[in-house]
Amino acid sequence: MWPFTQSLSYLSELSGLSNVALRVHEDIPDMQLTRAADYAVRVMIHLAGLPPGVRASRGELARAAECPEQFLSKVLQSLTRAGLVVSHRGNTGGFELPQAHRGTSLLNVVQAIEGPVRLNLCLTSDHTCSRQGWCPAHDVWAEAQEAMLGVLQGVSIAHLATKVAARNGNGALSNTP
């Protein structure tokens, strides 16, 4: 099963979408994304706010994402491995968001960290659950899955960076949320 993050409510506010965090009961915590996915989204928004071709150091990204540098290294490795971020070594090194990936969806960022997003195990394949064919909850899980993926696919990193710049009132895309 895939955990959902508290930053979905922040992202839904930032993107202008309704709250997408699901609360089943007051005593049960929200479903959440992992911290790694949350930090990845923060890093991507920060990088999208920089002018094209500008590189950010790991330290700068850690401060922008409010994340420990050591933990962020693993997040950046995943983003680089997925091809969403380019890593440069040396004195002028750092991390850069290629122009081609500025419009990437939130779903692509989350999946780069988490792998395929699944709300319930029964949604992973046709034979995962013996109850799948007749379970009354299966259709509900499938509909919720489709809605969640639609929200995450429908919001681009560039759009969120633009929202941050507008909120900061300066039009510049160099600040983080």
C-alpha positions as CSV (number, residue, x, y, z in Angstrom):
1,M,0.0,0.0,0.0
2,W,1.1,3.5,-0.7
3,P,1.1,6.1,2.1
4,F,-0.4,9.6,1.2
5,T,1.2,13.0,2.6
6,Q,0.0,15.9,4.7
7,S,1.4,18.1,2.0
8,L,-1.4,17.1,-0.3
9,S,-3.6,19.6,1.7
10,Y,-0.9,22.2,1.3
11,L,-0.5,21.4,-2.4
12,S,-4.3,21.4,-2.9
13,E,-4.4,24.9,-1.4
14,L,-1.5,26.0,-3.5
15,S,-3.0,24.6,-6.7
16,G,-6.5,25.9,-6.0
17,L,-7.9,22.4,-5.8
18,S,-10.2,21.2,-3.0
19,N,-8.6,19.4,-0.1
20,V,-7.5,16.0,-1.1
21,A,-6.4,14.6,2.2
22,L,-8.7,11.8,3.3
23,R,-9.9,11.5,6.9
24,V,-11.9,8.4,7.7
25,H,-12.3,9.0,11.4
26,E,-11.0,11.5,13.9
27,D,-8.9,8.9,15.8
28,I,-7.3,7.5,12.6
29,P,-4.5,9.6,11.0
30,D,-4.7,10.9,7.5
31,M,-3.2,8.7,4.7
32,Q,0.1,10.3,3.9
33,L,2.9,10.4,1.4
34,T,6.4,9.6,2.8
35,R,8.6,12.5,3.9
36,A,10.9,11.6,0.9
37,A,8.0,12.3,-1.5
38,D,7.1,15.5,0.3
39,Y,10.7,16.7,0.2
40,A,11.0,15.7,-3.5
41,V,8.0,17.9,-4.3
42,R,9.5,20.8,-2.3
43,V,12.8,20.5,-4.1
44,M,11.2,20.3,-7.6
45,I,9.1,23.4,-6.8
46,H,12.2,25.3,-5.7
47,L,14.2,24.2,-8.8
48,A,11.2,25.2,-11.1
49,G,11.3,28.6,-9.5
50,L,14.9,29.2,-10.6
51,P,15.7,30.6,-14.0
52,P,16.5,27.9,-16.6
53,G,20.0,26.6,-16.5
54,V,20.6,27.8,-12.9
55,R,22.0,25.1,-10.5
56,A,21.3,24.8,-6.8
57,S,23.6,23.1,-4.3
58,R,22.5,20.3,-2.1
59,G,22.8,22.7,0.9
60,E,20.6,25.3,-0.8
61,L,18.0,22.6,-1.7
62,A,18.1,21.3,1.9
63,R,17.4,24.7,3.3
64,A,14.6,25.4,0.7
65,A,13.0,22.0,1.4
66,E,13.6,22.3,5.2
67,C,15.2,18.8,5.0
68,P,18.3,17.3,6.5
69,E,21.1,17.3,3.8
70,Q,21.9,13.6,4.3
71,F,18.3,12.5,3.8
72,L,17.9,14.9,0.9
73,S,20.8,13.1,-0.8
74,K,18.7,10.0,-1.2
75,V,15.8,12.0,-2.5
76,L,18.0,13.7,-5.1
77,Q,19.5,10.4,-6.2
78,S,16.0,9.1,-6.9
79,L,15.0,12.3,-8.8
80,T,18.2,12.1,-10.8
81,R,17.8,8.4,-11.5
82,A,14.3,9.1,-12.8
83,G,15.7,11.8,-15.1
84,L,13.7,14.6,-13.5
85,V,16.8,16.4,-12.2
86,V,20.3,16.6,-13.6
87,S,23.3,16.4,-11.2
88,H,26.5,18.3,-12.0
89,R,29.8,17.6,-10.2
90,G,32.7,19.9,-9.5
91,N,33.1,23.5,-8.4
92,T,30.2,24.7,-10.5
93,G,28.1,21.6,-9.8
94,G,24.7,21.3,-8.3
95,F,21.3,20.2,-9.3
96,E,19.3,21.6,-12.2
97,L,15.8,21.1,-13.5
98,P,16.0,20.6,-17.2
99,Q,13.6,22.8,-19.3
100,A,11.8,19.6,-20.5
101,H,10.9,18.6,-17.0
102,R,9.6,22.0,-15.7
103,G,6.1,21.0,-16.7
104,T,6.3,17.5,-15.1
105,S,3.3,16.5,-13.0
106,L,3.2,16.0,-9.3
107,L,2.4,12.4,-10.0
108,N,5.7,11.9,-11.9
109,V,7.6,13.4,-8.9
110,V,5.8,11.2,-6.4
111,Q,6.3,8.1,-8.5
112,A,10.0,8.8,-8.9
113,I,10.2,8.5,-5.1
114,E,7.5,6.0,-4.2
115,G,7.1,3.9,-7.3
116,P,3.6,3.2,-8.6
117,V,1.0,4.9,-6.5
118,R,-1.7,2.5,-5.2
119,L,-4.4,3.3,-2.7
120,N,-5.1,-0.4,-1.9
121,L,-3.3,-3.6,-2.6
122,C,-6.2,-4.9,-4.7
123,L,-5.6,-2.3,-7.3
124,T,-2.1,-3.6,-8.2
125,S,-3.1,-6.5,-10.4
126,D,-5.9,-8.8,-11.3
127,H,-5.0,-11.6,-9.0
128,T,-3.9,-9.8,-5.8
129,C,-7.1,-10.3,-3.8
130,S,-9.4,-13.3,-4.1
131,R,-12.3,-11.0,-3.2
132,Q,-11.6,-8.5,-6.0
133,G,-14.3,-9.8,-8.3
134,W,-17.2,-9.5,-5.9
135,C,-15.9,-7.1,-3.1
136,P,-18.3,-4.2,-2.7
137,A,-15.3,-1.9,-1.6
138,H,-13.2,-2.6,-4.7
139,D,-15.1,-0.2,-7.0
140,V,-14.8,2.5,-4.3
141,W,-11.0,2.0,-4.0
142,A,-10.7,2.0,-7.8
143,E,-12.7,5.3,-8.1
144,A,-10.7,6.9,-5.3
145,Q,-7.5,5.8,-6.9
146,E,-8.6,7.3,-10.2
147,A,-9.5,10.6,-8.6
148,M,-6.2,10.7,-6.6
149,L,-4.1,10.0,-9.7
150,G,-6.1,12.6,-11.7
151,V,-5.4,15.3,-9.1
152,L,-1.7,14.5,-9.0
153,Q,-1.4,14.3,-12.8
154,G,-3.3,17.5,-13.2
155,V,-0.9,19.7,-11.4
156,S,2.5,20.6,-12.8
157,I,5.6,21.6,-10.8
158,A,5.8,24.8,-13.0
159,H,2.3,25.7,-12.0
160,L,3.1,25.4,-8.3
161,A,6.3,27.4,-8.7
162,T,4.3,30.2,-10.3
163,K,1.8,30.1,-7.4
164,V,4.7,30.5,-5.0
165,A,6.0,33.5,-6.9
166,A,2.6,35.1,-7.1
167,R,2.0,34.5,-3.4
168,N,5.4,36.2,-2.7
169,G,4.2,39.1,-4.8
170,N,7.4,39.6,-6.7
171,G,6.7,37.6,-9.8
172,A,10.2,35.9,-9.5
173,L,10.2,32.2,-9.3
174,S,13.2,31.8,-7.0
175,N,11.5,31.4,-3.6
176,T,10.2,28.2,-2.0
177,P,6.8,27.7,-0.4
